[in-house]
Amino acid sequence: MKFKFSIIAITVLLTILFIKNSIDTGTFDVIKLIGIVAIAILLFWADKKLERPVNKASLKRDLKKEFHHKE
């Protein structure tokens, strides 16, 4: 998961802003909280879909391609 820490940071920031807003206004808006959770799930899902599986054979193939292009 390439962007795992960035996604966690974004989620924490949104959660802190949600808590600050809840304290300032004195109301607890469930819709905003559900939205934060939905955004986090969407970002983790997109990150998982963009992840390319890497194994020993694919690394060797990529290295061979790279060396052949340099020659």
C-alpha positions as CSV (number, residue, x, y, z in Angstrom):
1,M,0.0,0.0,0.0
2,K,1.9,2.9,-1.4
3,F,0.0,5.8,0.2
4,K,-1.0,4.2,3.4
5,F,0.6,6.8,5.7
6,S,-0.8,9.7,3.6
7,I,-4.3,8.3,3.8
8,I,-4.0,7.8,7.6
9,A,-2.7,11.4,7.9
10,I,-5.6,12.7,5.8
11,T,-8.1,10.7,7.9
12,V,-6.6,11.9,11.2
13,L,-6.7,15.5,10.0
14,L,-10.4,15.2,9.0
15,T,-11.2,13.6,12.3
16,I,-9.4,16.4,14.2
17,L,-11.3,19.0,12.2
18,F,-14.6,17.1,12.9
19,I,-13.9,17.0,16.7
20,K,-12.9,20.7,16.7
21,N,-16.1,21.6,14.8
22,S,-18.2,19.5,17.2
23,I,-16.7,21.2,20.2
24,D,-17.1,24.7,18.7
25,T,-20.7,24.3,17.6
26,G,-21.7,21.9,20.4
27,T,-23.4,19.6,18.0
28,F,-22.5,16.1,16.9
29,D,-23.1,15.6,13.1
30,V,-23.2,11.9,12.3
31,I,-23.4,12.6,8.6
32,K,-20.0,14.3,8.6
33,L,-18.5,11.4,10.6
34,I,-19.9,8.9,8.2
35,G,-18.5,11.0,5.3
36,I,-15.0,10.9,6.9
37,V,-15.2,7.1,7.3
38,A,-16.5,6.7,3.7
39,I,-13.6,8.9,2.3
40,A,-11.1,6.8,4.3
41,I,-12.5,3.5,3.0
42,L,-12.6,4.9,-0.6
43,L,-9.0,6.0,-0.4
44,F,-7.8,2.7,1.0
45,W,-9.8,0.8,-1.6
46,A,-8.3,2.9,-4.4
47,D,-4.8,2.5,-3.0
48,K,-5.3,-1.3,-2.9
49,K,-6.6,-1.3,-6.5
50,L,-3.6,0.7,-7.7
51,E,-1.1,-1.6,-6.0
52,R,0.8,-3.8,-8.5
53,P,1.8,-7.2,-7.2
54,V,5.5,-7.8,-7.3
55,N,7.2,-11.2,-7.2
56,K,10.7,-12.5,-7.9
57,A,9.9,-13.4,-11.5
58,S,8.5,-10.0,-12.4
59,L,11.5,-8.2,-10.8
60,K,13.9,-10.3,-12.9
61,R,11.9,-9.6,-16.0
62,D,11.9,-5.8,-15.3
63,L,15.6,-5.8,-14.6
64,K,16.3,-7.6,-17.8
65,K,14.2,-5.1,-19.8
66,E,16.0,-2.2,-18.1
67,F,19.5,-3.6,-18.9
68,H,18.6,-4.3,-22.5
69,H,17.3,-0.8,-23.0
70,K,20.6,0.7,-21.6
71,E,22.7,-1.2,-24.1
